[in-house]
Amino acid sequence: MITSVSTSTNTPEGSGVSVAHSPGKLILSGEHSVLYGAPALAMALAQYTEVKFVPQGPGEGLRTAFENLSSGVDYPLKLLHKFKSSLDKRFDQFKRGELPVHEILTHPDDLAVYTLASLLQDGDGHRGTTMTGIGAVGHLPHPGQLSSRSELPIGAGLGSSAAVVAATTVLFETLLDRHKTLDERYERVRFCERLKHGKAGPIDAAAVVRGGLVHVNDAEVSVPTVHEAHGLAEGEGWYWVLHGSPESSTGECVAHVRARHGQDTQLWVAFAQCTDALTQALSDGGEVTTVLRENQSLLERIGVVPVPAQDFVKEVTALGGAAKICGAGSVKGAGGGAVLVRLQDHAAMADLMMRHPGKAWSRLRMATQGASAGPAPQYDRAGEGQI
């Protein structure tokens, strides 16, 4: 599925940079156990959200239109500061239990515009001022259009919202000439993403900002190496499959698991051992099939893998591969969300997916670089499922 967004905004005089992109992400291990002190491992996914700025004629406001998601919203530039403040207040209402998380953002467009507004509001270290609105910046005299294309399916656990925030951040950092360090950009993405999910953990932001493999343990982020033998950068023998949309929210899954297994210390130790073993195997070129199968077994044990998804995993196992749910999973319905597949025979994978024609799938390629200025890399996706 390709999603587009068009937004009117402005650009600094003489700036030649008008495109930025961000990879998606996939959690490889530790989805639930990270909540109990265990480490988590994710990778930046070489499927991208790309934003592009094109200057246009006179105007005073931001005009957004998310294809398939929104009929369009006008954001007066001079009121961006008030817009950001209103969303901050809605988030505070959510924290007090007065507002459900899905009502913090009233339009799909809000997250990208909030990201821009937060950048405009940054203090200027040279002049000691605070950006209180578009007029205070003096950098954006010309309206324009911000268009976006994404290869990331929405709501599939592939980091689509984090990628939007990261790409928008990089684009406007460049247009405003207010560049951030990787650590500052990471904190920005986490800060903005909290509006979407209620609480933004470190792993999504770290993956889309830094690229490569990302290991998180007690909020400490590291970037392990990946042995070339595993072929992750080329997507050789690795795939993701969307096994239906989960009927359960992430919150419902977390609550279900906590009620039944929250005090099972040995269970979370077993998850941690899986994550550590997978991290080590990917770094030294070791075998990963056994640890992936063990990880899937633990996920089935905590009850977040619907039976149809379990059956699909068994089909992969019968072909000599391994597969596991990636993300929260679901505690009801048939859809399990994203599934990681390790199967070195591409022809066998293609034949398997022909038996599941309704499921989107693709090679799992690792993005070695995080959100950056410039157009997104292009890959030949021949022989893969429609996304």
C-alpha positions as CSV (number, residue, x, y, z in Angstrom):
1,M,0.0,0.0,0.0
2,I,1.4,3.4,-0.9
3,T,0.3,6.4,1.2
4,S,0.7,10.0,0.2
5,V,0.5,13.3,2.0
6,S,0.6,16.8,0.5
7,T,1.3,19.7,2.7
8,S,1.8,23.4,1.9
9,T,4.6,25.1,3.8
10,N,7.6,27.4,3.1
11,T,11.3,27.0,2.4
12,P,14.4,29.1,3.1
13,E,15.8,31.3,0.3
14,G,18.4,29.5,-1.8
15,S,18.0,26.1,-0.2
16,G,18.7,23.3,-2.6
17,V,17.6,20.4,-0.3
18,S,14.0,19.4,-0.7
19,V,13.9,15.7,-0.1
20,A,14.4,13.5,3.0
21,H,13.6,9.9,3.8
22,S,13.5,7.5,6.7
23,P,13.6,3.7,6.9
24,G,10.9,1.7,8.7
25,K,11.7,-0.8,11.5
26,L,11.0,-4.4,12.5
27,I,11.5,-5.7,16.0
28,L,13.3,-9.0,15.8
29,S,13.1,-10.1,19.4
30,G,12.0,-8.8,22.8
31,E,8.6,-7.3,21.9
32,H,6.8,-8.1,25.2
33,S,9.8,-9.0,27.3
34,V,11.3,-5.5,27.0
35,L,8.6,-4.4,29.4
36,Y,10.0,-6.7,32.1
37,G,13.6,-5.5,31.9
38,A,14.7,-7.8,29.1
39,P,16.6,-6.5,26.1
40,A,15.1,-6.0,22.7
41,L,16.6,-6.2,19.2
42,A,15.3,-4.4,16.1
43,M,16.5,-3.5,12.7
44,A,16.0,-0.5,10.3
45,L,13.9,-1.8,7.4
46,A,15.0,-0.7,3.9
47,Q,11.5,0.3,2.9
48,Y,11.1,4.0,3.2
49,T,8.9,7.0,3.8
50,E,10.1,9.9,1.6
51,V,9.0,13.5,2.0
52,K,9.7,16.1,-0.7
53,F,9.3,19.9,-0.5
54,V,8.4,22.0,-3.6
55,P,8.0,25.8,-3.3
56,Q,4.7,27.3,-4.5
57,G,2.8,30.5,-4.8
58,P,1.6,32.9,-2.1
59,G,-0.3,31.6,0.9
60,E,-0.5,31.8,4.7
61,G,-1.2,28.3,5.8
62,L,-0.2,24.7,5.7
63,R,-2.6,22.6,3.6
64,T,-2.4,18.9,4.1
65,A,-4.0,16.0,2.4
66,F,-3.2,12.4,3.3
67,E,-4.3,10.2,0.4
68,N,-6.6,7.4,1.6
69,L,-6.5,8.8,5.1
70,S,-7.6,12.5,5.1
71,S,-9.6,14.9,3.0
72,G,-7.2,17.7,3.9
73,V,-6.7,20.1,6.7
74,D,-5.6,23.8,6.8
75,Y,-3.0,24.8,9.4
76,P,-2.5,28.6,9.7
77,L,1.3,29.1,9.9
78,K,1.0,31.8,12.5
79,L,-1.0,29.5,14.8
80,L,1.4,26.5,14.7
81,H,2.6,27.3,18.2
82,K,-1.0,27.2,19.5
83,F,-1.6,24.0,17.5
84,K,1.4,22.4,19.3
85,S,0.3,23.6,22.7
86,S,-3.2,22.2,22.1
87,L,-1.8,18.7,21.3
88,D,0.5,18.9,24.3
89,K,-2.6,19.6,26.5
90,R,-4.5,16.7,24.9
91,F,-1.6,14.4,25.7
92,D,-1.7,15.6,29.3
93,Q,-5.4,14.8,29.4
94,F,-4.5,11.3,28.2
95,K,-2.0,10.8,31.0
96,R,-4.6,11.8,33.5
97,G,-7.0,9.2,32.1
98,E,-9.4,11.9,30.7
99,L,-8.8,11.1,27.0
100,P,-8.2,7.8,25.1
101,V,-4.9,7.6,23.2
102,H,-6.6,7.4,19.8
103,E,-8.2,10.9,20.4
104,I,-4.9,12.8,21.0
105,L,-4.5,13.3,17.3
106,T,-7.6,14.4,15.5
107,H,-6.3,14.0,12.0
108,P,-3.6,11.7,10.5
109,D,-1.9,14.9,9.3
110,D,-1.4,16.2,12.8
111,L,1.7,14.2,13.6
112,A,3.8,15.6,10.8
113,V,2.6,19.2,11.4
114,Y,3.3,18.8,15.1
115,T,6.9,17.7,14.3
116,L,7.4,20.8,12.2
117,A,5.8,23.0,15.0
118,S,8.2,21.5,17.6
119,L,11.2,22.3,15.4
120,L,10.0,25.9,14.9
121,Q,9.6,26.2,18.7
122,D,13.2,25.2,19.4
123,G,15.3,27.8,21.1
124,D,17.8,29.5,18.8
125,G,21.2,29.1,20.5
126,H,22.7,32.0,18.6
127,R,20.1,34.6,19.3
128,G,18.7,33.2,22.6
129,T,15.1,33.4,21.4
130,T,12.3,30.9,21.3
131,M,10.3,30.1,18.2
132,T,6.8,31.0,19.0
133,G,5.3,30.9,15.5
134,I,6.2,31.0,11.9
135,G,6.7,34.8,11.9
136,A,9.5,34.6,14.4
137,V,11.6,32.3,12.2
138,G,12.2,34.6,9.3
139,H,13.4,31.6,7.2
140,L,10.2,30.5,5.5
141,P,8.9,33.3,3.2
142,H,7.5,31.1,0.5
143,P,4.7,28.6,0.7
144,G,5.1,25.2,-0.9
145,Q,4.0,21.6,-1.1
146,L,5.3,18.8,1.0
147,S,4.5,15.5,-0.6
148,S,5.2,12.1,0.8
149,R,5.3,8.5,-0.4
150,S,5.7,5.5,1.8
151,E,6.5,1.9,1.2
152,L,5.4,1.0,4.8
153,P,2.0,-0.4,5.4
154,I,0.1,1.6,8.1
155,G,-0.6,-0.1,11.4
156,A,1.5,-3.1,10.6
157,G,4.3,-2.7,13.2
158,L,6.8,-1.6,10.6
159,G,7.4,1.9,12.1
160,S,5.3,3.9,9.7
161,S,4.6,6.7,12.2
162,A,8.2,6.9,13.4
163,A,9.4,7.1,9.8
164,V,7.1,10.0,9.1
165,V,8.4,11.9,12.1
166,A,12.0,11.1,11.4
167,A,11.8,12.1,7.7
168,T,9.9,15.3,8.4
169,T,12.5,16.2,11.1
170,V,15.4,15.7,8.8
171,L,13.8,17.7,6.0
172,F,13.0,20.7,8.1
173,E,16.3,20.5,10.0
174,T,17.8,21.1,6.6
175,L,15.4,23.7,5.4
176,L,15.7,25.7,8.6
177,D,19.5,25.1,8.8
178,R,19.0,23.8,12.4
179,H,20.8,20.4,12.2
180,K,20.5,17.9,15.1
181,T,22.9,15.3,16.4
182,L,21.7,11.7,16.2
183,D,21.0,11.8,19.9
184,E,18.9,15.0,19.5
185,R,17.1,13.6,16.5
186,Y,16.4,10.3,18.4
187,E,14.9,12.3,21.3
188,R,12.8,14.4,18.9
189,V,11.3,11.3,17.3
190,R,10.4,9.8,20.7
191,F,8.9,13.1,21.9
192,C,6.7,13.5,18.8
193,E,5.7,9.8,18.6
194,R,4.3,9.8,22.1
195,L,1.2,11.5,20.6
196,K,0.5,8.4,18.4
197,H,1.0,5.6,20.9
198,G,0.6,7.3,24.3
199,K,4.2,6.3,25.2
200,A,7.1,6.0,22.8
201,G,9.7,3.4,23.7
202,P,13.3,3.8,22.6
203,I,13.4,1.1,20.0
204,D,11.4,2.6,17.1
205,A,13.1,5.9,17.3
206,A,16.6,4.4,17.6
207,A,16.0,2.2,14.5
208,V,14.7,4.8,12.2
209,V,17.2,7.4,13.3
210,R,20.4,5.3,13.5
211,G,19.8,2.5,11.0
212,G,21.3,-1.0,11.1
213,L,20.6,-3.3,14.0
214,V,19.6,-1.6,17.3
215,H,19.9,-3.3,20.7
216,V,18.1,-1.7,23.6
217,N,18.7,-2.8,27.2
218,D,17.4,-0.7,30.2
219,A,16.9,2.3,27.7
220,E,20.6,2.0,26.7
221,V,20.9,1.9,22.9
222,S,23.7,0.2,21.1
223,V,24.2,-0.7,17.4
224,P,25.6,-4.2,17.0
225,T,27.4,-5.3,13.8
226,V,25.9,-7.7,11.4
227,H,28.0,-10.5,9.8
228,E,27.9,-10.4,6.0
229,A,27.1,-14.1,5.9
230,H,23.6,-13.4,7.0
231,G,22.8,-11.3,3.9
232,L,20.5,-8.9,5.7
233,A,21.6,-5.9,3.8
234,E,20.6,-7.7,0.5
235,G,17.6,-9.4,1.9
236,E,18.9,-12.8,1.0
237,G,16.8,-15.5,2.8
238,W,14.9,-13.0,5.0
239,Y,11.3,-11.8,4.6
240,W,8.4,-10.1,6.4
241,V,4.8,-11.2,5.9
242,L,1.7,-9.3,7.0
243,H,-0.5,-12.1,8.4
244,G,-3.6,-10.0,8.7
245,S,-4.3,-7.0,10.9
246,P,-4.4,-7.7,14.6
247,E,-7.9,-7.3,16.2
248,S,-6.3,-6.5,19.5
249,S,-4.6,-3.2,20.3
250,T,-1.0,-3.2,21.6
251,G,-2.4,-2.1,25.0
252,E,-4.9,-5.0,25.1
253,C,-2.1,-7.5,24.3
254,V,0.2,-6.0,27.0
255,A,-2.6,-6.2,29.6
256,H,-3.4,-9.8,28.7
257,V,0.2,-10.9,29.0
258,R,0.8,-8.9,32.2
259,A,-2.3,-10.5,33.9
260,R,-1.2,-14.0,33.1
261,H,2.6,-13.9,33.0
262,G,3.7,-10.7,34.5
263,Q,5.3,-12.4,37.6
264,D,6.9,-15.2,35.7
265,T,10.5,-14.2,36.1
266,Q,12.0,-17.3,34.4
267,L,9.8,-16.7,31.3
268,W,11.3,-13.2,30.8
269,V,14.8,-14.6,31.4
270,A,14.1,-17.1,28.6
271,F,13.1,-14.2,26.3
272,A,16.2,-12.3,27.2
273,Q,18.4,-15.3,26.4
274,C,16.7,-15.6,23.0
275,T,17.4,-11.9,22.2
276,D,21.0,-12.2,23.4
277,A,21.5,-15.4,21.3
278,L,20.0,-13.8,18.2
279,T,22.1,-10.7,18.6
280,Q,25.3,-12.8,19.0
281,A,24.4,-15.0,16.0
282,L,23.7,-12.1,13.7
283,S,27.1,-10.5,14.8
284,D,29.3,-13.6,14.4
285,G,27.6,-15.3,11.5
286,G,26.1,-18.1,13.6
287,E,23.0,-20.1,12.9
288,V,19.7,-18.3,13.7
289,T,16.9,-20.9,12.9
290,T,16.9,-22.5,16.3
291,V,16.7,-19.3,18.3
292,L,13.9,-17.9,16.1
293,R,11.9,-21.1,16.6
294,E,12.5,-20.9,20.4
295,N,11.4,-17.2,20.4
296,Q,8.2,-18.1,18.5
297,S,7.5,-20.9,21.0
298,L,7.7,-18.4,23.9
299,L,5.4,-16.0,22.1
300,E,2.8,-18.7,21.6
301,R,3.2,-19.5,25.3
302,I,2.2,-16.0,26.3
303,G,-0.9,-16.2,24.0
304,V,-0.3,-13.5,21.5
305,V,-0.1,-15.6,18.3
306,P,-3.5,-16.4,16.7
307,V,-3.9,-20.0,15.5
308,P,-3.9,-19.1,11.8
309,A,-0.5,-17.4,12.3
310,Q,0.8,-20.4,14.2
311,D,-0.3,-22.6,11.2
312,F,1.6,-20.3,8.9
313,V,4.7,-20.5,11.0
314,K,4.4,-24.3,10.9
315,E,4.3,-24.2,7.1
316,V,7.6,-22.2,7.1
317,T,9.1,-24.7,9.6
318,A,8.1,-27.6,7.3
319,L,10.2,-26.0,4.5
320,G,13.2,-26.0,6.8
321,G,12.9,-22.3,7.8
322,A,11.8,-20.4,10.9
323,A,9.3,-17.7,11.5
324,K,8.0,-15.6,14.4
325,I,5.5,-12.9,15.2
326,C,7.1,-9.4,15.3
327,G,5.3,-6.9,17.4
328,A,2.6,-7.2,20.0
329,G,0.7,-9.9,18.1
330,S,-3.0,-10.3,19.0
331,V,-5.1,-12.0,21.7
332,K,-8.2,-12.4,19.5
333,G,-9.1,-12.8,15.9
334,A,-7.1,-14.4,13.1
335,G,-4.6,-11.6,12.2
336,G,-1.2,-11.7,13.8
337,G,0.4,-8.7,12.2
338,A,4.0,-8.8,10.9
339,V,5.8,-12.1,10.8
340,L,9.6,-12.5,10.3
341,V,10.6,-15.4,8.1
342,R,14.0,-16.9,7.7
343,L,14.0,-19.2,4.6
344,Q,17.0,-19.5,2.4
345,D,15.2,-21.0,-0.6
346,H,13.5,-18.0,-2.4
347,A,11.6,-20.3,-4.8
348,A,10.1,-22.1,-1.8
349,M,9.1,-18.8,-0.3
350,A,7.5,-17.6,-3.5
351,D,5.6,-20.9,-3.7
352,L,4.4,-20.6,-0.1
353,M,3.1,-17.1,-0.6
354,M,1.2,-18.2,-3.8
355,R,-0.8,-20.3,-1.3
356,H,-1.5,-17.2,0.7
357,P,-2.4,-14.7,-2.1
358,G,-4.0,-12.1,0.2
359,K,-1.0,-11.5,2.3
360,A,1.5,-8.8,1.6
361,W,5.2,-9.8,1.9
362,S,8.6,-8.6,0.9
363,R,12.3,-9.3,1.3
364,L,13.6,-8.1,4.6
365,R,16.5,-5.8,3.8
366,M,18.3,-4.0,6.5
367,A,18.8,-0.2,6.0
368,T,22.3,0.5,7.1
369,Q,21.6,4.3,7.4
370,G,18.8,6.0,9.3
371,A,16.8,9.0,8.3
372,S,18.7,11.3,5.9
373,A,18.4,14.1,3.5
374,G,17.9,13.1,-0.2
375,P,15.7,10.6,-2.0
376,A,15.1,7.1,-0.7
377,P,17.2,4.3,-2.1
378,Q,15.5,2.2,-4.8
379,Y,15.4,-1.6,-4.9
380,D,14.2,-4.1,-7.4
381,R,11.2,-5.8,-5.8
382,A,10.5,-8.3,-8.5
383,G,8.9,-11.5,-7.3
384,E,7.7,-10.0,-4.0
385,G,4.2,-9.5,-2.7
386,Q,2.2,-6.3,-3.3
387,I,2.6,-3.7,-0.6
